[in-house]
Amino acid sequence: MSEYHNNVVSENGEQFIPPSQRPDGTWRKARRVKDGYVPQEEVPLYESKGKQFLSKKQESVTLPSGKIAQRPIPGLYIVQDDNEKKQIKKKNKK
């Protein structure tokens, strides 16, 4: 990986990877590199939207008690006392 960070710029302004020696003693040729080239080892791994969604911290939807939501959730009843509970039960029976 560190080889790729050491690109050499020639007099023409072209970048290239300098020649390097392999473990068996043979030499690799110098390779030209285009502007904006990112080596395969440095490309970040693809992460699907589902994986991104799961990796984010999921917070549950909560409403502060005593306040009415501006856009209420269908079927959500914020009940504070027993009278309201009874009224809702009667309403649901009908």
Secondary structure, DSSP 8 states (H G I E B T S, - for coil): -HHHHT-EE-TTS-EEE---B-TTS-B---EEE-TT---GGGS-----HHHHHHHS--------TT---SS--TT-----SHHHHHHHHHHHH-
